[in-house]
């Protein structure tokens, strides 16, 4: 049986730009995407830790270090400075692990990376 598991997470990222007239998606610093194992055009869910906003969209790599811009309708649910968690999922039979990138929200840089392992929720 296939189940849905977290495949990558970016935690405590701050919204740096809002572009409601853009067609959609979000732009995320390429370093953060690579560290979390999230690929361009991959579906993600974005959860606000500032408000109750929760959306699903897809990602593009941004051009600038620390960039996190929400575009299109997603931009209407958040404010610049909001802190969010971005989560990608995959379907598989057994959890095979995931990267969790903890962000320093003062500059949207990598503070540390946790590895979720298969063994009962352990972290490396």
BELZI-V209693 format. One record per residue. N is the residue number from 1. PHI is phi in radians with two decimals (NA if undefined). PSI is psi in whole degrees, 0 to 359 (* if undefined). OMEGA is omega in degrees with one decimal (* if undefined). Layout:
n-><N N>
phi-><PHI PHI>
psi-><PSI PSI>
omega-><OMEGA OMEGA>
This chain:
n-><1 2 3 4 5 6 7 8 9 10 11 12 13 14 15 16 17 18 19 20 21 22 23 24 25 26 27 28 29 30 31 32 33 34 35 36 37 38 39 40 41 42 43 44 45 46 47 48 49 50 51 52 53 54 55 56 57 58 59 60 61 62 63 64 65 66 67 68 69 70 71 72 73 74 75 76 77 78 79 80 81 82 83 84 85 86 87 88 89 90 91 92 93 94 95 96 97 98 99 100 101 102 103 104 105 106 107 108 109 110 111 112 113 114 115 116 117 118 119 120 121 122 123 124>
phi-><NA -1.48 -2.16 -1.76 -2.18 -1.15 -1.91 -2.92 -2.54 -2.06 -2.01 1.39 -1.32 -1.78 -1.16 -1.86 -2.74 -2.23 -2.27 -1.15 -1.51 -1.32 -1.11 2.80 1.40 -2.50 -1.91 -2.25 -0.82 -1.00 -1.10 -1.20 -1.03 -1.09 -1.11 -1.56 1.28 -1.73 -1.82 -0.96 1.28 -1.32 -1.27 -2.36 -1.96 -2.05 -2.02 -1.33 -1.77 -1.82 -2.31 -1.70 -1.12 -2.56 -2.41 -2.05 -2.73 -2.28 -1.97 -2.16 -1.22 -1.36 -1.68 -1.99 -1.05 1.33 -1.24 -2.55 -1.97 -1.72 -2.12 1.05 -1.04 -1.04 -1.13 -1.40 -1.74 -2.29 -2.19 -1.01 1.71 -1.02 -1.72 -2.33 -2.06 -2.00 -2.25 -1.89 -2.23 -2.47 -1.83 -2.77 -1.29 -2.31 -1.10 -1.93 1.91 -2.75 -1.70 -2.10 -1.61 -1.57 -1.80 -1.42 -1.19 -1.22 -2.48 0.95 -1.92 -1.23 -1.59 -2.90 -2.18 -1.82 -1.94 -1.37 -1.81 -1.16 -1.30 0.76 1.29 -1.33 -2.12 -1.95>
psi-><134 137 163 124 156 134 336 150 140 118 130 27 140 139 125 342 151 128 78 339 353 153 330 183 192 155 127 139 127 327 320 317 312 317 327 353 26 132 155 141 3 141 136 160 139 124 122 137 3 324 197 8 138 125 163 138 195 164 150 147 134 174 338 152 134 4 135 99 132 136 162 215 330 328 339 349 352 168 153 133 344 143 134 165 135 126 131 151 160 157 127 170 318 145 126 8 161 154 136 112 116 126 143 107 348 333 11 42 164 122 317 165 127 145 116 124 165 329 94 50 22 158 141 *>
omega-><176.4 176.1 179.5 -178.8 172.9 175.6 177.9 -177.6 171.9 -169.4 176.2 176.4 178.9 176.8 -179.0 179.6 176.4 -178.3 -174.3 -178.7 177.0 -173.3 179.7 177.3 174.8 178.6 -178.1 177.1 -177.8 178.8 179.5 178.5 -177.9 -178.9 -179.7 -178.8 179.6 -175.0 175.2 -178.4 178.5 177.1 175.7 170.1 -178.6 -177.4 178.1 172.6 179.3 179.7 179.4 -176.3 176.2 -179.4 171.0 178.1 176.4 -172.3 167.5 173.0 177.0 -178.1 -172.5 173.7 176.4 -177.1 167.6 -177.8 174.3 -174.4 177.0 -178.2 179.0 -178.8 -178.5 -176.3 -174.4 174.0 175.2 -178.7 176.7 177.7 -174.5 166.9 178.3 -174.5 172.5 -177.2 171.7 179.2 178.1 -179.0 -176.4 178.6 -177.5 177.9 -179.7 176.1 173.7 -179.5 176.0 -173.9 169.2 -173.6 179.5 179.6 179.7 176.7 -179.6 175.1 175.6 179.4 175.2 175.6 173.4 -178.8 -177.0 -172.3 171.1 172.2 179.8 179.2 177.7 *>
